[in-house]
Amino acid sequence: MILWFFYIFIHSTKSITMSGDLTQSDIQKIESLISDRKKAHAYYERSSKVYNAFIDMENQAYSVGKLGKKYKEMIAIGISIHINCESCLEWHIKEALNAGATKEEIIEAIGVGMEMGGGPATVSSRFAMKVIEYYTQESNT
Protein backbone atom coordinates (compact mmCIF):
# COMPACT_ATOMS: atom_id res chain seq x y z
CA MET A 1 0.00 0.00 0.00
CA ILE A 2 2.78 2.44 0.92
CA LEU A 3 4.54 1.73 -2.34
CA TRP A 4 1.30 2.46 -4.21
CA PHE A 5 1.01 5.92 -2.58
CA PHE A 6 4.66 6.62 -3.34
CA TYR A 7 4.23 5.46 -6.95
CA ILE A 8 1.19 7.72 -7.42
CA PHE A 9 3.00 10.68 -5.83
CA ILE A 10 6.14 10.34 -7.96
CA HIS A 11 4.20 9.95 -11.20
CA SER A 12 1.78 12.76 -10.39
CA THR A 13 4.56 15.23 -9.52
CA LYS A 14 6.13 14.89 -12.96
CA SER A 15 3.33 16.96 -14.46
CA ILE A 16 2.73 19.41 -11.61
CA THR A 17 3.14 22.99 -12.71
CA MET A 18 1.62 24.33 -9.48
CA SER A 19 0.90 27.64 -11.20
CA GLY A 20 -2.45 28.95 -10.07
CA ASP A 21 -3.02 26.23 -7.46
CA LEU A 22 -2.25 28.51 -4.51
CA THR A 23 -5.43 30.06 -3.11
CA GLN A 24 -5.75 33.20 -1.02
CA SER A 25 -6.58 30.94 1.93
CA ASP A 26 -3.30 29.04 1.38
CA ILE A 27 -1.34 32.29 1.29
CA GLN A 28 -3.03 33.51 4.47
CA LYS A 29 -2.26 30.24 6.25
CA ILE A 30 1.41 30.35 5.29
CA GLU A 31 1.75 34.02 6.17
CA SER A 32 0.01 33.39 9.50
CA LEU A 33 2.55 30.65 10.29
CA ILE A 34 5.38 33.06 9.45
CA SER A 35 3.88 35.84 11.58
CA ASP A 36 3.19 33.55 14.54
CA ARG A 37 6.73 32.15 14.40
CA LYS A 38 8.27 35.63 14.38
CA LYS A 39 6.15 36.76 17.34
CA ALA A 40 6.91 33.62 19.33
CA HIS A 41 10.62 33.91 18.51
CA ALA A 42 10.77 37.49 19.78
CA TYR A 43 8.82 36.59 22.93
CA TYR A 44 10.80 33.49 23.87
CA GLU A 45 14.14 34.98 22.88
CA ARG A 46 13.56 37.61 25.59
CA SER A 47 12.15 35.29 28.22
CA SER A 48 13.47 31.73 27.90
CA LYS A 49 16.97 30.40 28.41
CA VAL A 50 15.77 27.01 27.16
CA TYR A 51 14.52 28.55 23.90
CA ASN A 52 17.83 30.35 23.42
CA ALA A 53 19.70 27.10 24.02
CA PHE A 54 17.48 25.47 21.39
CA ILE A 55 18.31 28.26 18.90
CA ASP A 56 22.03 27.72 19.60
CA MET A 57 21.59 23.98 18.99
CA GLU A 58 19.65 24.68 15.79
CA ASN A 59 22.41 26.97 14.51
CA GLN A 60 24.98 24.25 15.18
CA ALA A 61 22.85 21.54 13.57
CA TYR A 62 22.40 23.50 10.35
CA SER A 63 25.93 24.86 10.07
CA VAL A 64 27.97 23.51 7.19
CA GLY A 65 29.94 20.40 8.06
CA LYS A 66 30.30 17.22 6.05
CA LEU A 67 26.75 17.92 4.86
CA GLY A 68 25.87 21.27 3.39
CA LYS A 69 22.94 23.31 4.69
CA LYS A 70 20.83 22.42 1.63
CA TYR A 71 21.04 18.71 2.42
CA LYS A 72 20.35 19.23 6.12
CA GLU A 73 17.25 21.24 5.24
CA MET A 74 16.04 18.50 2.92
CA ILE A 75 16.47 15.95 5.72
CA ALA A 76 14.37 18.25 7.92
CA ILE A 77 11.71 18.46 5.18
CA GLY A 78 11.42 14.67 5.10
CA ILE A 79 11.10 14.54 8.88
CA SER A 80 8.56 17.38 8.81
CA ILE A 81 6.43 15.41 6.35
CA HIS A 82 6.61 12.35 8.58
CA ILE A 83 5.58 14.22 11.74
CA ASN A 84 3.03 16.43 9.91
CA CYS A 85 4.48 19.75 11.07
CA GLU A 86 3.21 22.51 8.78
CA SER A 87 5.22 25.23 10.51
CA CYS A 88 8.34 23.08 10.13
CA LEU A 89 7.59 22.55 6.44
CA GLU A 90 7.19 26.27 5.82
CA TRP A 91 10.51 27.05 7.54
CA HIS A 92 12.60 24.21 6.10
CA ILE A 93 11.31 24.55 2.52
CA LYS A 94 12.15 28.27 2.61
CA GLU A 95 15.59 27.54 4.08
CA ALA A 96 16.25 24.76 1.54
CA LEU A 97 15.36 27.09 -1.34
CA ASN A 98 17.60 29.81 0.15
CA ALA A 99 20.40 27.24 0.39
CA GLY A 100 20.08 26.44 -3.33
CA ALA A 101 17.70 23.48 -3.40
CA THR A 102 15.48 23.16 -6.45
CA LYS A 103 11.77 22.34 -6.42
CA GLU A 104 12.63 18.93 -7.84
CA GLU A 105 15.13 18.19 -5.04
CA ILE A 106 12.60 19.26 -2.42
CA ILE A 107 9.94 17.04 -4.01
CA GLU A 108 12.35 14.09 -3.73
CA ALA A 109 12.90 14.88 -0.04
CA ILE A 110 9.12 15.01 0.41
CA GLY A 111 8.92 11.60 -1.27
CA VAL A 112 11.36 10.14 1.24
CA GLY A 113 9.27 11.55 4.09
CA MET A 114 6.15 10.03 2.54
CA GLU A 115 7.81 6.65 2.25
CA MET A 116 8.79 6.79 5.91
CA GLY A 117 5.34 7.97 7.03
CA GLY A 118 3.09 6.01 4.69
CA GLY A 119 -0.37 7.18 3.67
CA PRO A 120 -0.80 9.84 6.38
CA ALA A 121 2.39 11.54 5.21
CA THR A 122 0.82 12.15 1.81
CA VAL A 123 -1.48 14.64 3.56
CA SER A 124 1.54 16.67 4.70
CA SER A 125 2.88 16.63 1.17
CA ARG A 126 -0.16 18.60 0.00
CA PHE A 127 0.72 21.49 2.30
CA ALA A 128 4.39 21.23 1.31
CA MET A 129 3.38 21.66 -2.35
CA LYS A 130 1.63 24.92 -1.46
CA VAL A 131 4.66 26.21 0.45
CA ILE A 132 6.94 25.42 -2.52
CA GLU A 133 4.63 27.40 -4.76
CA TYR A 134 4.41 30.26 -2.25
CA TYR A 135 8.19 30.67 -2.11
CA THR A 136 8.88 30.15 -5.80
CA GLN A 137 6.41 32.71 -7.14
CA GLU A 138 8.26 35.89 -8.09
CA SER A 139 6.02 38.14 -5.98
CA ASN A 140 6.96 36.34 -2.75
CA THR A 141 10.72 36.03 -3.13
N, C-alpha and C positions, 0 to 999 in steps of 0.2 A: 504494500500500500504506500509506504513512504517513497519507494522508488517511483511509483506512478505519479505522485505529487511533484517530485523533483523533475521527472521527465516532462510533465505538462508545463512546469515553470520555465525550464530551460528552453523548450521549444516555443513557448508563448512570448518570451522576452526577445527573441530574435527579431520580431516584427514590431516591437513597441517603439513608437515614436514619442509618446508621452505628451506631445504638444496638444494643448487644449484640454487635457484631462484634469488639470488642477482647478478646483472650484474655489470660489471666494471663501467658503467654509473651511476648506483645506488650508488656505493661506492664513486665515484667522487662527486656526488651531496651531499651526507651526509658529506663527508670530507670538501667540500666547505662551507657548512653551519657552520661547526665547526670552520673552519679557519676565516670566515667572522665574526662570533660572537666574537672570541678571539681578532681580530683586533679592532672591534668596542668597545669592553669592555675596552681595553687598552686606546683607544682614548678618549672615554667619561669619563672614570674614572679620567683622567688627566684634563679634560676641562669642566665638567658639574656637578654643584652642584645638579641639578635635577636628573641626572642619579645616582649619589651617594646616594641620598635620596631613589630612587627606589630600589637600591641594599640593602640598610638597611631595607626597607619594605619587600623585598623578603626574606631576612634572617630571619626576624621575622615571616613571614607567614609560612615558612617551618620548623621552629624550632619545636621541639617535645613539644606538649602540651597534650590535651586530645586525639588528633589524632597523630599517629606516622607519621614520614616523608614519609614512604612508601604509606600510605593512602592519604596523601596530594598530593603526586606526581601522584597517580592514578586519583584523582579528576582533577588535571591539565591536564592529558592525555585526559580525557573525554571532557573537555572544549576545548582543542586544536583540537580535532577531529571536534567538533561542529563549531569552527571558522575557520577551515582549515588553521592552522598555522604549516607549516612543520618544521620551526626552533624550535617552541615550542615543537613539537612532538619529535624531535631529543633530545632536552635537557631533557624533563621530562621522556621519556622512559629510557634514560641513568641513570638519577637520581633515578628512581623507581627501576631499576635493582640493582643499587649500594646500595639502602636501603633495599634490600632483596625481592623485588617482583619477582614472577615467570612469565614466558611467559604467562601462563594460566591466572594469575590474571590480567596482562596487557591487554590481549585479552578481558576479561570481562569488564574492564574499557573502552576499545575502543567500545565495544558493547553498553554501556550506552551512550557514546557520539553519536553513530550512531542513537540510539533511539531518542535522543533529537534533532538531526539535520536532521533526515530523509534521503532520498535518496542521497542528495549531500554529506552528511557526510560519506557515504560509499566510496567516492573517497579518502578522507583523510585516511581512514583505510588502503588503499592500500600502501600508503607511510609509515604508521606506521608499517605495516608488514615488510617492508624492513629495517626499523631502528631496529626493534627487532632482525632480523637476523644479521644485522651488528654488534650489540653489544653482541650477544650471540655466535658468532663464536669465537673459541679459539684464532685465530690470531689477533683479534681486542680487546681483553680484557686485 
